[in-house]
Amino acid sequence: MPSRTIQNIDYDAGKRALTVTFVTGRIYRYYKVEPEVADAFRIAASKGRFFNLRIRDQYRFDELVA
């Protein structure tokens, strides 16, 4: 999962929660994310571009404290 901005992606299908860890160390959890969006994010050639277009500003989120 090479990306210059995103370190890790984790999806909980039961809760429809997508957790995104950035290389900066910041962690965000996005809610009510459809499984198809999470799957497409995982396989996207550019994780940062996909995130900016399809996730950021589209879902309610919380910043998690590591």
Secondary structure, 3 states (H helix, E strand, C coil): CCCCCEEEEEEECCCCEEEEEECCCCEEEEECCCHHHHHHHHHCCCHHHHHHHHHCCCCCEEEECC
